[in-house]
Amino acid sequence: MADEKIDTKDVEQDAWGEAGRAGEDLGRVGTTVKEGIVSSLKGFNEIEAEIVTLVRNAVADSLKASADVAAVSVNVSRDVVKGAISATEEVGTGLILSTKSVAKGVIMGVGDVGGDVVTVASQTVKGAVKGASEIGADVSLVARRAVDGVIEAGKEVGGNVEEIAKVAVGGAVEAAAAIGTTALKAVREMLIGVVEGVKDVAGAALPSPRPRPAASKPSAKPEPVLLDDVGKPVSPRAKAKDKE
């Protein structure tokens, strides 16, 4: 039986056809992944907003029932952070992702009843860092998320954002120092530039003060013009010398 001739042209076209179909499949897979991620991110944003609302309402309702908002605010913020950490510990994940929303909700709830958001910001971050250490979570990431949350809330409630940033970072560093040198170093590195960044934003948002005009110096009085015996003008010093 005679050998059949194989048309290399057909083989080449078949190969390119398979490659083209593979490319189409990859395009469809990429699109599917993209749509899935977009949906997940939208869902996560909704979850974050729900956590903020939940914490905000819980804190505000608790403080409204108290006669001493200032004293109770700190205790409530600690209790909320503990509750959030306990929830993530029970589920087994989510602390880093939920910390920002919890911290933001605490500050906004305190702000709703006119509480001291600056003091509570520090306590909230401290509680988050301490709690993260206790369950073995990444202390530096939790610190950053908590600080971001209280700063974001400070902006929305109209608080002193620069002061909130300072005490929040200070609280994170203080809590990390109590854990150990490794935690302290990690938190410091994670939070480098946070306060300066807030200053830069505040400086850009606020108009710079107008320069004050320089105070004008009083003009010197002109010396009187004196005349000599023939009517020519002479300086007072020369006239005084002639008298001597």
C-alpha positions in Angstrom: 0.0 0.0 0.0 1.4 3.3 -1.1 2.3 5.8 1.6 -0.2 8.7 1.9 1.2 12.1 1.5 0.6 14.3 4.5 -0.1 17.9 3.7 2.0 19.9 6.0 0.0 22.9 5.3 -3.2 21.3 6.8 -1.2 20.2 9.8 0.0 23.7 10.4 -3.5 25.1 10.1 -4.8 22.5 12.5 -2.1 23.5 15.0 -2.8 27.1 14.8 -6.5 26.4 15.1 -6.0 24.5 18.4 -3.8 27.4 19.7 -6.5 29.9 18.8 -9.1 27.9 20.6 -6.8 27.6 23.7 -6.4 31.4 23.6 -10.2 31.8 23.5 -10.6 29.4 26.5 -7.9 31.4 28.4 -9.8 34.6 27.7 -13.0 33.1 29.0 -11.3 31.8 32.1 -9.7 35.2 32.7 -13.1 36.9 32.4 -14.7 34.4 34.8 -12.0 35.1 37.4 -12.3 38.8 36.9 -16.0 38.8 37.3 -15.7 36.5 40.4 -13.2 38.8 42.0 -15.2 41.9 41.3 -18.3 40.3 42.8 -16.3 39.2 45.9 -14.8 42.7 46.3 -18.2 44.3 46.1 -19.5 41.8 48.6 -16.5 42.5 50.9 -17.2 46.2 50.7 -20.8 45.6 51.7 -19.6 43.4 54.6 -17.2 46.1 55.8 -20.0 48.7 55.7 -22.3 46.4 57.6 -19.6 45.9 60.3 -19.1 49.7 60.6 -22.8 50.2 61.0 -23.2 47.4 63.5 -20.4 48.6 65.7 -21.3 52.2 65.4 -24.9 51.6 66.5 -23.9 49.3 69.3 -21.4 51.8 70.7 -23.7 54.8 70.3 -26.7 53.0 71.9 -24.6 51.8 74.8 -23.2 55.3 75.5 -26.6 57.0 75.2 -27.7 55.0 78.2 -24.7 56.2 80.3 -24.5 59.3 82.4 -20.7 59.4 82.1 -19.9 59.1 78.4 -16.2 59.9 78.9 -15.5 57.2 81.4 -17.7 54.5 79.7 -16.4 55.2 76.2 -13.0 53.6 76.9 -14.6 50.5 78.5 -17.1 50.1 75.7 -14.3 50.4 73.0 -12.4 47.7 74.8 -15.4 45.5 75.0 -16.2 45.9 71.3 -12.7 45.0 70.2 -12.7 41.9 72.5 -16.0 40.9 70.9 -14.7 41.3 67.4 -11.5 39.4 68.2 -13.6 36.6 69.8 -15.7 36.4 66.7 -12.8 36.0 64.3 -11.2 33.5 66.7 -14.3 31.4 66.6 -14.5 31.6 62.8 -10.8 31.1 62.4 -10.1 34.0 60.1 -11.0 37.6 59.3 -9.3 39.6 62.1 -7.0 41.6 59.8 -9.9 42.3 57.3 -12.4 43.3 60.0 -10.2 45.3 62.3 -10.4 48.5 60.2 -14.2 48.4 60.1 -14.5 47.7 63.8 -12.1 50.5 64.8 -14.0 52.9 62.4 -17.3 51.9 63.9 -16.1 52.5 67.5 -14.9 56.0 66.7 -18.0 57.0 64.8 -20.3 55.6 67.6 -18.4 57.7 70.2 -18.5 60.7 67.9 -22.3 60.3 67.5 -22.8 61.0 71.2 -20.2 63.7 71.6 -17.6 61.5 73.3 -13.8 62.0 73.4 -12.8 60.3 70.1 -9.1 61.1 70.6 -8.8 59.1 73.8 -11.0 56.2 72.5 -8.9 56.1 69.3 -5.8 55.3 71.4 -7.6 52.6 73.5 -9.2 51.0 70.4 -5.8 50.6 68.6 -4.2 49.3 71.8 -6.9 46.7 72.3 -6.7 45.5 68.7 -2.9 45.1 68.9 -3.0 43.3 72.2 -5.8 41.0 71.0 -4.0 40.2 67.8 -1.0 39.1 69.8 -3.1 36.9 72.0 -4.5 34.9 69.1 -1.3 34.8 67.1 -2.4 37.1 64.3 0.0 39.5 62.5 0.3 42.4 65.0 1.8 44.9 62.5 -1.0 44.4 60.0 -3.7 44.6 62.6 -2.1 47.8 64.0 -2.1 49.4 60.5 -5.7 48.4 59.9 -6.8 49.8 63.2 -5.0 53.0 62.8 -6.4 53.4 59.3 -9.9 52.8 60.6 -9.7 55.4 63.4 -8.2 58.0 61.1 -10.9 57.4 58.4 -13.6 57.7 61.1 -12.0 60.9 62.5 -12.3 62.5 59.0 -15.9 61.6 58.8 -16.9 62.8 62.2 -15.0 66.1 61.8 -12.4 65.3 64.5 -8.9 66.5 64.9 -7.4 64.0 62.4 -3.8 64.9 63.1 -4.2 64.4 66.8 -6.2 61.2 66.3 -3.4 59.8 64.1 -0.7 60.7 66.7 -2.5 59.0 69.6 -3.5 56.0 67.5 0.1 55.4 66.4 1.3 56.0 69.9 -1.2 53.5 71.2 -0.1 50.9 68.7 3.6 51.4 69.6 2.9 51.2 73.3 0.9 48.0 73.0 3.6 46.5 70.7 6.3 47.4 73.2 4.5 45.5 75.9 4.4 42.4 73.6 8.2 42.4 72.8 10.9 44.0 70.7 10.0 42.0 67.6 6.5 43.2 67.6 7.6 46.8 68.4 10.0 46.8 65.4 7.3 45.4 63.1 4.7 47.9 64.2 7.0 50.8 63.9 8.1 49.9 60.4 4.4 49.4 59.4 3.3 52.8 60.7 6.2 54.9 59.5 4.9 58.0 57.8 1.3 57.7 59.0 1.3 60.9 61.1 3.4 62.8 58.5 1.1 61.7 55.8 -1.9 63.1 57.7 -0.1 66.4 58.2 0.6 66.6 54.5 -3.0 66.0 53.6 -4.2 68.5 56.2 -1.7 71.1 54.9 -2.9 70.6 51.3 -6.6 70.9 52.4 -6.2 74.1 54.4 -5.3 77.4 52.8 -1.9 78.7 53.8 -2.0 81.9 55.9 -1.4 85.2 54.1 2.0 86.7 54.8 1.8 89.8 57.0 3.2 93.0 55.5 6.5 94.1 57.1 6.2 96.9 59.6 7.4 100.2 58.0 10.2 101.9 59.8 9.6 105.6 60.8 11.3 107.9 58.4 14.2 109.9 59.7 13.6 113.6 60.2 15.6 115.8 57.6 18.3 117.9 59.1 17.6 121.6 59.2 19.3 123.6 56.5 21.5 126.4 57.9 23.1 129.3 56.1 26.5 130.8 56.5 27.3 134.5 56.7 27.1 134.9 52.9 23.9 132.9 52.5 25.3 129.6 51.5 23.8 126.4 53.0 26.0 124.5 55.5 25.4 121.4 57.6 24.6 121.8 61.3 27.9 120.0 62.2 30.0 122.5 60.2 28.1 125.4 61.7 28.8 124.0 65.2 32.6 123.7 64.4 32.7 127.4 63.3 31.1 128.4 66.6 33.9 126.5 68.5 
